[in-house]
Amino acid sequence: MIIIGCDFHTSYQQIAMLNTETGEVVERRLEHENGEVRRFYAQLPKPVRVGMEATGFTQWFEQLLAELGHELWVGNAAEIRASVVRKQKTDTRDAAHLLELVVQERFPRIWMPTVAERDVRQLVLHRVKLVQMRTQVMNPASKATR
């Protein structure tokens, strides 16, 4: 199995990767814009587990890993930060720390909805808005009494 600690940024990600069969550890920086991320994760043999801190704007990455059949663990950023002994922060250290937490089974994993669950939520929100619009048109007097 391949386990990856991923320090995710807007334009790149720093990874620390462990092959549990060979014990080989690789550290690498992957750029998002040039397609390097897709090529890298597509060439990895399954199973792959990727651990990263909870952060915004990662939906495209979550979808990519799901599409490729890899497993993504998202962790509580505050707990991950609190578990660091050395407070000096670098991308390489952060990626190695995330890898260490996943390997030692101390990763503070949080629940994330699947892509299908997110789609259903969006449909439900859309339906709620349609119903609200319909009831406002049918009951204009109720809007005035609020």
C-alpha positions as CSV (number, residue, x, y, z in Angstrom):
1,M,0.0,0.0,0.0
2,I,1.1,3.5,-0.7
3,I,0.4,6.2,2.0
4,I,0.8,9.9,1.2
5,G,0.9,12.9,3.5
6,C,-0.2,15.9,1.5
7,D,0.4,19.6,2.5
8,F,-2.1,21.2,0.2
9,H,-1.8,24.8,-1.2
10,T,-3.7,26.7,-3.8
11,S,-1.1,26.3,-6.6
12,Y,0.8,23.2,-5.5
13,Q,1.0,20.4,-2.9
14,Q,4.0,19.1,-1.1
15,I,3.8,15.3,-0.5
16,A,5.6,12.7,1.6
17,M,5.0,9.2,0.2
18,L,5.7,5.9,1.9
19,N,5.5,2.5,0.0
20,T,4.7,0.1,2.9
21,E,6.0,-2.9,0.9
22,T,9.5,-1.5,0.2
23,G,9.8,1.1,3.0
24,E,10.8,3.7,0.4
25,V,10.0,7.3,1.3
26,V,9.7,10.0,-1.4
27,E,9.2,13.7,-0.9
28,R,8.0,15.7,-3.8
29,R,6.3,19.0,-4.8
30,L,3.5,18.7,-7.4
31,E,2.1,21.7,-9.3
32,H,-1.6,22.0,-9.9
33,E,-1.8,24.1,-13.1
34,N,0.3,21.9,-15.5
35,G,-1.6,18.6,-14.9
36,E,1.3,17.1,-12.9
37,V,-1.0,16.1,-10.0
38,R,-3.3,14.1,-12.2
39,R,-0.4,12.3,-14.0
40,F,1.2,11.5,-10.6
41,Y,-1.8,10.1,-8.9
42,A,-3.0,8.2,-12.0
43,Q,0.3,6.3,-12.3
44,L,0.2,5.1,-8.7
45,P,-0.8,1.5,-8.1
46,K,-3.9,1.0,-5.9
47,P,-4.5,1.1,-3.0
48,V,-3.4,4.6,-2.1
49,R,-4.4,6.5,1.0
50,V,-3.9,10.3,1.0
51,G,-4.0,12.2,4.3
52,M,-4.4,16.0,4.3
53,E,-5.6,18.8,6.6
54,A,-9.1,20.1,6.2
55,T,-9.0,23.2,4.0
56,G,-11.1,25.0,1.4
57,F,-11.1,24.7,-2.3
58,T,-10.1,21.0,-2.5
59,Q,-13.2,19.7,-4.1
60,W,-11.5,19.2,-7.5
61,F,-8.7,17.2,-5.7
62,E,-11.3,15.1,-3.8
63,Q,-13.1,14.3,-7.1
64,L,-9.8,13.4,-8.8
65,L,-8.9,10.9,-6.1
66,A,-12.4,9.4,-6.1
67,E,-12.3,9.1,-9.9
68,L,-8.9,7.3,-9.7
69,G,-10.1,5.0,-6.9
70,H,-7.8,6.4,-4.2
71,E,-8.8,6.9,-0.6
72,L,-8.7,10.4,0.9
73,W,-8.5,11.1,4.6
74,V,-9.2,14.6,5.7
75,G,-8.0,15.6,9.2
76,N,-8.9,18.2,11.8
77,A,-6.3,21.0,11.1
78,A,-6.3,22.2,14.7
79,E,-5.6,18.8,16.1
80,I,-2.9,18.1,13.5
81,R,-1.2,21.4,14.3
82,A,-1.4,20.7,18.0
83,S,0.4,17.4,17.6
84,V,3.5,18.9,16.1
85,V,6.4,18.9,18.5
86,R,8.5,21.5,16.6
87,K,6.5,24.6,16.0
88,Q,8.6,25.8,13.0
89,K,6.5,25.2,9.9
90,T,7.7,24.2,6.5
91,D,5.9,22.4,3.7
92,T,8.2,19.5,3.8
93,R,7.9,19.0,7.5
94,D,4.1,19.4,7.4
95,A,3.8,16.7,4.7
96,A,6.1,14.3,6.6
97,H,4.1,15.0,9.8
98,L,0.8,14.1,8.0
99,L,2.4,10.9,6.7
100,E,3.6,10.0,10.1
101,L,0.1,10.5,11.6
102,V,-1.5,8.3,9.0
103,V,1.1,5.6,9.3
104,Q,0.9,5.5,13.1
105,E,-2.9,5.6,13.0
106,R,-3.1,8.8,15.0
107,F,-4.6,10.9,12.2
108,P,-7.5,13.0,13.5
109,R,-9.9,12.1,10.7
110,I,-13.1,14.0,10.2
111,W,-16.2,12.9,8.3
112,M,-16.5,14.3,4.7
113,P,-19.6,13.7,2.5
114,T,-19.0,11.7,-0.7
115,V,-19.4,13.3,-4.1
116,A,-22.8,11.6,-4.4
117,E,-23.9,12.9,-1.0
118,R,-22.8,16.5,-2.0
119,D,-24.8,16.2,-5.2
120,V,-27.9,15.1,-3.3
121,R,-27.5,18.0,-0.9
122,Q,-27.3,20.5,-3.7
123,L,-30.5,19.0,-5.3
124,V,-32.3,19.3,-1.9
125,L,-31.2,22.9,-1.5
126,H,-32.4,23.7,-5.0
127,R,-35.7,22.1,-4.3
128,V,-36.1,24.1,-1.1
129,K,-35.5,27.3,-3.0
130,L,-38.1,26.4,-5.7
131,V,-40.7,25.6,-3.0
132,Q,-39.9,29.0,-1.3
133,M,-40.4,30.8,-4.6
134,R,-43.6,29.0,-5.3
135,T,-45.1,29.7,-1.9
136,Q,-44.2,33.4,-2.1
137,V,-45.9,33.7,-5.5
138,M,-49.0,31.8,-4.3
139,N,-49.3,33.6,-0.9
140,P,-48.2,37.3,-1.4
141,A,-50.1,38.4,1.7
142,S,-48.0,36.2,4.0
143,K,-44.9,38.0,2.8
144,A,-46.4,41.4,3.8
145,T,-47.3,40.2,7.3
146,R,-43.7,39.2,8.2
